[in-house]
Amino acid sequence: MTRDIPPIQMTHRFTIRNASDNEVATLEVERRHGVLLVQNLWVHGDHRTGGWGSALMQHAISAFGYEDMYLYALSYTDRPLGDAGLLAWYEEFGFVRVDGFPGGMCRPACKE
């Protein structure tokens, strides 16, 4: 007897905590339908522009950069970056805009 196994999903959560063990920055990488999605990047307002989001992105790329990574860039505030600034920020990490999908970006796999 064979059983249908549902697709396996994986979510990896990167977290930075302060000295009081409170989360101050998070980022998730989720595998859905065989595709890696970078999502839910969040940095507490008191810690923005301090490099915490960049540190999380670097860790995610170090862990999963051997595969194509996708994201949908949408800012929930205009501080410190609006949508245009956020797209440019992701481009610094090697993400490129996906034609025909506003806010959609892909970071091609590292070939190293």
VMD Tcl script that draws the C-alpha trace (Angstrom):
set ca {
  {0.00 0.00 0.00}
  {1.45 3.39 -0.98}
  {0.67 6.59 0.75}
  {0.56 10.01 -0.83}
  {3.06 12.16 1.02}
  {2.23 15.86 1.00}
  {4.90 18.28 -0.19}
  {7.46 18.98 2.49}
  {7.81 22.59 3.54}
  {10.83 23.99 5.33}
  {11.04 27.28 7.17}
  {14.31 28.53 8.63}
  {14.10 31.55 10.89}
  {17.12 33.76 11.51}
  {16.78 35.85 14.68}
  {18.80 38.53 16.46}
  {18.00 39.01 20.15}
  {19.09 41.73 22.55}
  {20.66 41.22 25.98}
  {17.16 40.79 27.48}
  {16.47 37.93 25.02}
  {13.89 39.97 23.09}
  {13.75 39.56 19.31}
  {14.94 42.73 17.61}
  {15.31 41.42 14.04}
  {14.10 38.36 12.13}
  {14.15 36.93 8.64}
  {12.65 33.69 7.31}
  {13.63 31.50 4.39}
  {10.88 29.11 3.38}
  {10.86 26.34 0.80}
  {7.49 26.19 -0.90}
  {6.86 23.95 -3.88}
  {10.60 23.55 -4.37}
  {11.32 27.29 -4.39}
  {13.25 29.20 -1.71}
  {11.43 32.33 -0.58}
  {13.02 35.03 1.57}
  {10.28 36.62 3.61}
  {9.24 38.42 6.75}
  {12.36 40.51 7.21}
  {11.68 42.65 10.24}
  {13.86 44.95 12.31}
  {12.52 46.70 15.42}
  {12.18 50.44 14.89}
  {14.79 51.24 17.55}
  {17.39 49.19 15.66}
  {16.82 50.20 12.04}
  {19.79 51.50 10.03}
  {22.14 49.63 12.37}
  {23.03 46.86 9.92}
  {20.89 44.18 11.55}
  {18.81 43.49 8.44}
  {22.00 43.30 6.38}
  {23.49 40.81 8.84}
  {20.39 38.61 8.57}
  {20.49 38.75 4.75}
  {24.17 37.78 4.74}
  {23.46 34.78 6.98}
  {20.55 33.67 4.81}
  {22.68 33.95 1.67}
  {25.52 32.06 3.36}
  {23.13 29.26 4.30}
  {21.03 29.05 1.13}
  {22.85 31.00 -1.60}
  {23.72 27.81 -3.48}
  {20.11 27.87 -4.74}
  {18.06 30.54 -6.46}
  {16.33 32.66 -3.83}
  {13.15 34.65 -4.46}
  {11.38 37.43 -2.60}
  {8.64 39.98 -2.93}
  {9.91 43.40 -1.87}
  {7.25 45.41 -0.12}
  {7.98 47.97 2.54}
  {5.46 48.36 5.32}
  {6.73 51.80 6.16}
  {8.61 54.60 4.43}
  {11.25 54.63 7.18}
  {14.06 54.02 6.67}
  {13.28 52.89 3.09}
  {10.27 53.16 0.84}
  {9.60 50.62 -1.93}
  {12.22 52.05 -4.33}
  {14.88 52.15 -1.62}
  {14.03 48.63 -0.53}
  {14.44 47.29 -4.09}
  {17.83 49.00 -4.32}
  {18.81 47.57 -0.92}
  {18.03 44.00 -2.03}
  {20.01 44.59 -5.24}
  {23.09 45.13 -3.03}
  {22.77 41.43 -2.08}
  {22.61 40.25 -5.70}
  {18.84 40.17 -6.13}
  {17.55 41.26 -9.54}
  {14.09 42.44 -10.43}
  {11.76 39.96 -12.12}
  {10.19 41.40 -15.28}
  {6.41 41.56 -15.21}
  {6.20 41.08 -11.43}
  {6.45 44.42 -9.60}
  {8.39 43.89 -6.38}
  {9.40 40.37 -7.39}
  {13.11 39.65 -7.16}
  {15.44 36.68 -7.64}
  {18.98 36.06 -6.45}
  {20.58 33.52 -8.80}
  {22.43 30.65 -7.14}
  {26.11 31.12 -6.40}
  {28.16 28.99 -8.75}
  {31.11 28.65 -6.37}
}
mol new
graphics top color blue
foreach p $ca { graphics top sphere $p radius 0.5 }
foreach p [lrange $ca 0 end-1] q [lrange $ca 1 end] { graphics top cylinder $p $q radius 0.2 }
display resetview
